[in-house]
């Protein structure tokens, strides 16, 4: 991994760390939790793909 990739991973983990407590608190129903986690997964995937094409 290059330094750019490592910084990207650290950034994404920091965002996850900041958002996760509130996210878990507001998603007390399983259906809502699964829907929201899939939206977040898509967002993270899009960010990773964009970073891959810009840097790579």
Secondary structure as GFF3:
##gff-version 3
##sequence-region A 1 56
A	DSSP	alpha_helix	3	26	.	.	.	ID=ss1
A	DSSP	alpha_helix	30	55	.	.	.	ID=ss2
###
